[in-house]
Amino acid sequence: VDYSTIKEAMNAIDSAPGLSDDAYIAQFGYGVSTQPANPAADISLGPTNLKTFNALGSADQFAYRFTLLGEETDWPFVIALDAEDLSNLDGCTAEAVEGVFDVAELASSYVNPKDALVEQDPRMIEANDAWATCMQTLGFDYGHPDDAEDETRERFADLLGDQSFADLQATRPQVLTDFQGEEKATARADEDCAIEFLDPVEDLVEQEIFGAGGA
């Protein structure tokens, strides 16, 4: 799978053809509980692998995904790379990244140097605090802009437990619907607060540190 394929898959994580960012958030929130069959996972296989996968029977498709992803079927490489968290990868995907990335990069606490430079800027610290205050005003208590989506993913994983999405949908449809509503509301507030308080400062700081087009 080449760079362009992975980039295309990363672009599909929080977007959909024909939908603006606002429309995507309104329909899918973060896409965690609302879009369990995230197209990014299939796109990231690349057209040749995906053609092979789609030609398999259901049992062989299960075996393929289990070999590739292990127990973490909702955390393929492309989503982990986009989230910059490779710590939960499993299956032969985990074996592959262990052969490429160093120990520090594989830790859940890893922050890439570019992000660290930006986040340590006093203006970004102030902007993060403003985002958190904005979220609190809207009824959401998060200390850092990464926390809202991360907690949504963690809560949904806990909600699923050992069930598949289809099982949850069949046995507890109202619980799923309620969670999806919460996800959309959180994502909407997150986006609104980021647009007002976070994004303009981040763009300015990144341009100063890395120069035009360097971020």
C-alpha positions, 0 to 999 in steps of 0.5 A: 500500500503506497503513501497516496492510498494511506493519505486517501484513507486518512482523509476518509476518517472524518469526511464523506463524499458530498458532505461539508465538515458541518454536514459530516458532524451533524450526520456522524459526529466523530464517526465512532458509533455512527459509522462503525464500518469506517470506509477508511479501513477498507480504503487503506487496504488498497484496491488490489488487497480490497479486491482480494478481500471482497472475493472471500467468503465471510469466514475467510474475511473474518480470518483475514481481518483477525490475522491483520488486526487481531482483537483490535478490529476497530483500530486499523493502522490508518486510524491509529496513524491519524490519531498518532496512537500506535499502542493499541494495534494488534495482529500482524499490523502490530508486528509490522509497526514494531519493526518500523517505529521506535519504542517511544513512537509506539507508546500511548503517551507519544507526541510527535515533535511538531505537535509538541512545539506547537502545544508548548507555545504560551498562546496555544496553552491559552487557546486550549484553556479557552477551548475547555472553558467554551466546552464547559459553557456548553455542558462538556467537561474536558481539559484538552482538545484531544480528550473529547474524541478520545473519551468518546472512543473509549466509552464506545469500546466499553459499551460494545464490550465483546459484542459486535456493532450489529449485536448492540444495534439488535439488542440495545438499539435505544442505548446505541441511539442515545450514545450516537446523539451524545457523540454528535452533540460532543463533536458539534460543541468541540468543532464550534469551540475549536473554530472560535478559540483554537484553530486561528491560534494554531494556524498562526503558531504553526505558520510562525514556527514552520513557515508558510506551507511548513505545517 
